[in-house]
Amino acid sequence: MTLNRQDKEIVRRRFCAYCIKVMHGEALNYFDELERQRTREVTFSELLQKDMDSLYYCDDYNMADYFTVMGRQIPVRDEWISKALKKLPSKKREIILMLYFLDMTEKEIAACLKLVQSTVHYHKDDSLKLLRKLME
């Protein structure tokens, strides 16, 4: 069956009209689905902190070694670091713990331990070298 030019144009226009109806229906379905999704889902940025906390749970095994510095218990959870810290002399261990676990400056440590800041700096450098050797 061959179609003349006018019939081909009619078929083309009907097909275009059909495609437009189908695309319009799909767009409406898409917008309906988005609306249903908005009513069922909440973005993370809209959640309250207490709701965010209920989404996960962290097991806390008391596998940490505790070191006492300035009357405070400092937990060290990494086994290698803990073993290396135990091998350090007490003054050097105390300086490292104050620096890296209590976030104190060398000046603050010097004031607490009644030392000169350069001595604290020397102990810090020496302790870090020793820790590197122990952890290799």
C-alpha positions as a LaTeX table, in Angstrom:
\begin{tabular}{lrrr}
\hline
Residue & $x$ (\AA) & $y$ (\AA) & $z$ (\AA) \\
\hline
Met1 & 0.00 & 0.00 & 0.00 \\
Thr2 & 1.48 & 3.24 & $-1.11$ \\
Leu3 & 0.37 & 6.56 & 0.27 \\
Asn4 & 0.30 & 9.75 & $-1.61$ \\
Arg5 & 1.94 & 12.88 & $-0.28$ \\
Gln6 & $-1.20$ & 14.24 & 1.40 \\
Asp7 & $-1.91$ & 10.91 & 3.18 \\
Lys8 & 1.71 & 10.74 & 4.39 \\
Glu9 & 1.34 & 14.22 & 5.85 \\
Ile10 & $-1.87$ & 13.17 & 7.66 \\
Val11 & $-0.16$ & 10.08 & 9.08 \\
Arg12 & 2.84 & 12.17 & 10.17 \\
Arg13 & 0.62 & 14.74 & 11.93 \\
Arg14 & $-1.46$ & 12.08 & 13.67 \\
Phe15 & 1.72 & 10.33 & 14.82 \\
Cys16 & 3.12 & 13.64 & 16.14 \\
Ala17 & $-0.17$ & 14.33 & 17.97 \\
Tyr18 & $-0.06$ & 10.81 & 19.45 \\
Cys19 & 3.56 & 11.29 & 20.58 \\
Ile20 & 2.70 & 14.64 & 22.18 \\
Lys21 & $-0.21$ & 13.03 & 24.11 \\
Val22 & 2.03 & 10.19 & 25.28 \\
Met23 & 4.82 & 12.57 & 26.37 \\
His24 & 2.29 & 14.79 & 28.18 \\
Gly25 & 0.89 & 11.75 & 30.02 \\
Glu26 & 4.41 & 10.62 & 30.98 \\
Ala27 & 5.23 & 14.10 & 32.27 \\
Leu28 & 2.07 & 14.09 & 34.42 \\
Asn29 & 2.95 & 10.63 & 35.77 \\
Tyr30 & 6.47 & 11.85 & 36.58 \\
Phe31 & 5.20 & 14.90 & 38.47 \\
Asp32 & 2.70 & 12.75 & 40.37 \\
Glu33 & 5.48 & 10.37 & 41.36 \\
Leu34 & 7.66 & 13.29 & 42.53 \\
Glu35 & 4.78 & 14.56 & 44.67 \\
Arg36 & 4.26 & 11.09 & 46.21 \\
Gln37 & 8.00 & 10.92 & 46.87 \\
Arg38 & 7.98 & 14.33 & 48.60 \\
Thr39 & 5.26 & 13.18 & 50.97 \\
Arg40 & 7.09 & 9.95 & 51.88 \\
Glu41 & 10.75 & 11.02 & 51.99 \\
Val42 & 12.77 & 13.56 & 53.95 \\
Thr43 & 16.18 & 14.87 & 52.97 \\
Phe44 & 19.06 & 14.51 & 55.43 \\
Ser45 & 19.36 & 18.27 & 55.72 \\
Glu46 & 15.79 & 18.44 & 57.09 \\
Leu47 & 16.38 & 15.83 & 59.81 \\
Leu48 & 16.88 & 16.86 & 63.42 \\
Gln49 & 20.08 & 15.77 & 65.17 \\
Lys50 & 18.22 & 13.28 & 67.38 \\
Asp51 & 16.74 & 11.66 & 64.26 \\
Met52 & 20.17 & 11.52 & 62.62 \\
Asp53 & 21.59 & 9.83 & 65.72 \\
Ser54 & 18.95 & 7.12 & 65.53 \\
Leu55 & 20.03 & 6.15 & 62.00 \\
Tyr56 & 23.26 & 4.49 & 63.13 \\
Tyr57 & 24.89 & 2.91 & 66.13 \\
Cys58 & 28.57 & 2.62 & 66.94 \\
Asp59 & 29.74 & $-0.24$ & 69.07 \\
Asp60 & 32.09 & 0.96 & 71.76 \\
Tyr61 & 34.22 & $-1.85$ & 73.01 \\
Asn62 & 36.38 & $-0.86$ & 75.91 \\
Met63 & 39.48 & $-1.88$ & 74.01 \\
Ala64 & 41.29 & 1.36 & 74.73 \\
Asp65 & 44.34 & 1.74 & 76.90 \\
Tyr66 & 44.00 & 4.64 & 79.30 \\
Phe67 & 46.83 & 6.99 & 80.16 \\
Thr68 & 46.60 & 9.48 & 83.03 \\
Val69 & 47.78 & 13.01 & 82.33 \\
Met70 & 47.05 & 15.96 & 84.60 \\
Gly71 & 44.51 & 13.86 & 86.49 \\
Arg72 & 42.57 & 13.06 & 83.31 \\
Gln73 & 42.11 & 9.63 & 81.76 \\
Ile74 & 43.03 & 9.68 & 78.07 \\
Pro75 & 41.84 & 6.70 & 75.99 \\
Val76 & 44.11 & 5.50 & 73.18 \\
Arg77 & 42.24 & 3.05 & 70.97 \\
Asp78 & 44.99 & 2.27 & 68.45 \\
Glu79 & 46.95 & $-0.74$ & 69.66 \\
Trp80 & 50.23 & 0.19 & 67.94 \\
Ile81 & 50.22 & 3.73 & 69.27 \\
Ser82 & 49.31 & 2.49 & 72.72 \\
Lys83 & 52.17 & $-0.03$ & 72.81 \\
Ala84 & 54.63 & 2.55 & 71.52 \\
Leu85 & 53.50 & 5.12 & 74.09 \\
Lys86 & 53.98 & 2.58 & 76.90 \\
Lys87 & 57.62 & 2.16 & 75.85 \\
Leu88 & 58.34 & 5.90 & 76.09 \\
Pro89 & 59.74 & 7.42 & 79.27 \\
Ser90 & 56.97 & 8.91 & 81.40 \\
Lys91 & 57.89 & 12.58 & 80.85 \\
Lys92 & 58.07 & 12.16 & 77.06 \\
Arg93 & 54.82 & 10.17 & 77.01 \\
Glu94 & 53.14 & 12.89 & 79.07 \\
Ile95 & 54.31 & 15.61 & 76.65 \\
Ile96 & 53.09 & 13.67 & 73.59 \\
Leu97 & 49.72 & 13.01 & 75.21 \\
Met98 & 49.33 & 16.66 & 76.17 \\
Leu99 & 50.26 & 17.82 & 72.67 \\
Tyr100 & 48.22 & 15.43 & 70.56 \\
Phe101 & 45.41 & 14.24 & 72.81 \\
Leu102 & 44.73 & 17.32 & 74.94 \\
Asp103 & 45.52 & 19.78 & 72.12 \\
Met104 & 47.84 & 21.84 & 74.27 \\
Thr105 & 50.57 & 24.09 & 72.88 \\
Glu106 & 54.23 & 23.75 & 73.79 \\
Lys107 & 53.96 & 26.96 & 75.77 \\
Glu108 & 51.01 & 25.64 & 77.81 \\
Ile109 & 52.82 & 22.35 & 78.47 \\
Ala110 & 55.94 & 24.20 & 79.57 \\
Ala111 & 53.87 & 26.21 & 82.05 \\
Cys112 & 52.15 & 23.07 & 83.43 \\
Leu113 & 55.34 & 21.05 & 83.80 \\
Lys114 & 57.42 & 24.06 & 84.90 \\
Leu115 & 59.87 & 23.60 & 82.05 \\
Val116 & 61.34 & 25.86 & 79.40 \\
Gln117 & 59.47 & 25.77 & 76.07 \\
Ser118 & 62.62 & 24.70 & 74.21 \\
Thr119 & 62.90 & 21.68 & 76.52 \\
Val120 & 59.33 & 20.69 & 75.71 \\
His121 & 60.11 & 21.09 & 72.01 \\
Tyr122 & 63.22 & 18.90 & 72.35 \\
His123 & 61.27 & 16.20 & 74.21 \\
Lys124 & 58.52 & 16.32 & 71.56 \\
Asp125 & 60.96 & 15.89 & 68.66 \\
Asp126 & 62.87 & 13.16 & 70.44 \\
Ser127 & 59.64 & 11.35 & 71.37 \\
Leu128 & 58.33 & 11.44 & 67.80 \\
Lys129 & 61.59 & 9.98 & 66.50 \\
Leu130 & 61.41 & 7.25 & 69.13 \\
Leu131 & 57.77 & 6.52 & 68.29 \\
Arg132 & 58.64 & 6.19 & 64.60 \\
Lys133 & 61.35 & 3.65 & 65.43 \\
Leu134 & 59.08 & 1.71 & 67.75 \\
Met135 & 56.23 & 1.56 & 65.27 \\
Glu136 & 58.31 & 0.37 & 62.31 \\
\hline
\end{tabular}
